[in-house]
Amino acid sequence: MQITHKLKKDDQVEVIGGKDKGRVGKILRVDPQANKAIVEKVNVVKRHTKPNAVNQQGGILSKEAMINLSNLKLICPKCAKTVRVGRKEMDDGSKTRFCKKCGESVDSGK
């Protein structure tokens, strides 16, 4: 069963649950099969690496880890609030996402 997700790359989101609750960031990558996303400067973990050809120094690196999509909520670019997102079909047959608070399209700015 394929689940449709309403969050996409480059969306501005707020974390609504977990250790980073309340933090805001931009989605860098979405993995729809795993139901997870990587958000800029959210869920940062330490990675201990050995020296190798790519990283001559080695050491402890900080990087963003995946976070579940259920812990993210879209920030509407028009009303600047966290909102639920709906989908509707336009007159020309294309589908668009819209803000359920103000009713404006979320995709129009992209």
C-alpha positions in Angstrom: 0.0 0.0 0.0 1.5 3.3 -1.1 0.9 6.2 1.3 0.8 9.7 -0.2 2.9 12.3 1.7 2.1 15.9 1.8 5.6 17.1 2.6 8.2 17.7 -0.1 11.8 18.8 -0.4 12.5 22.5 0.3 9.3 22.8 2.5 9.7 24.8 5.7 8.6 22.6 8.6 8.4 22.6 12.4 9.1 19.6 14.6 6.1 18.8 16.7 7.4 15.9 18.7 10.7 14.4 20.0 13.9 15.9 21.4 13.9 18.7 18.8 10.3 19.8 19.4 9.7 23.4 18.3 12.7 23.6 16.0 12.2 24.9 12.5 14.1 23.9 9.3 14.0 23.1 5.6 13.5 19.6 4.3 16.6 18.4 2.6 15.5 15.0 1.5 12.3 12.8 1.8 12.2 9.0 1.9 8.6 8.1 1.2 9.1 4.3 1.6 10.6 4.7 5.1 8.1 7.6 6.0 11.1 9.7 7.0 12.8 13.0 6.1 16.1 14.8 6.7 15.6 18.3 8.0 18.3 21.0 8.1 19.8 21.5 11.6 17.3 19.1 13.2 18.0 15.7 14.8 21.8 16.2 14.6 23.8 13.1 15.6 27.6 12.5 16.1 29.2 10.0 13.8 32.6 8.6 14.8 34.7 7.9 11.6 38.0 6.3 10.9 40.5 8.0 8.6 39.9 7.0 5.0 40.6 8.3 1.4 37.7 10.8 1.6 38.3 11.9 5.1 42.0 11.9 5.9 41.6 13.2 9.4 38.8 11.0 10.7 37.2 12.0 14.0 33.7 12.9 15.2 31.4 14.4 12.5 28.0 16.0 13.1 25.2 15.2 10.6 21.4 15.3 10.4 19.6 12.0 10.9 16.2 11.0 9.5 13.1 12.0 11.4 9.6 10.6 11.0 7.2 12.6 8.9 4.5 12.3 11.6 6.7 14.5 13.8 6.8 17.3 11.2 4.2 20.0 10.3 4.4 22.4 7.4 4.7 26.1 7.9 2.4 28.0 5.4 4.4 30.6 3.5 1.3 32.9 3.3 0.0 32.9 6.9 3.3 31.8 8.6 1.7 29.2 10.9 2.0 25.5 11.2 -0.9 24.0 9.2 -2.5 20.9 8.0 -2.2 20.4 4.2 -4.9 19.4 1.8 -4.8 18.5 -1.9 -7.2 19.7 -4.6 -7.4 19.5 -8.3 -7.3 22.8 -10.3 -9.4 23.6 -13.3 -6.5 22.7 -15.7 -6.3 19.2 -14.2 -3.1 19.8 -12.2 -3.1 18.9 -8.5 -1.9 21.4 -5.8 -1.4 21.4 -2.0 -3.3 24.1 0.0 -3.2 25.4 3.5 -6.3 24.4 5.5 -6.2 27.6 7.6 -6.0 30.3 5.0 -7.0 28.2 1.9 -4.1 29.5 -0.2 -1.9 27.2 -2.4 1.3 26.1 -0.8 3.0 25.2 -4.1 2.5 28.5 -5.9 5.9 30.0 -4.6 8.0 27.2 -6.2 
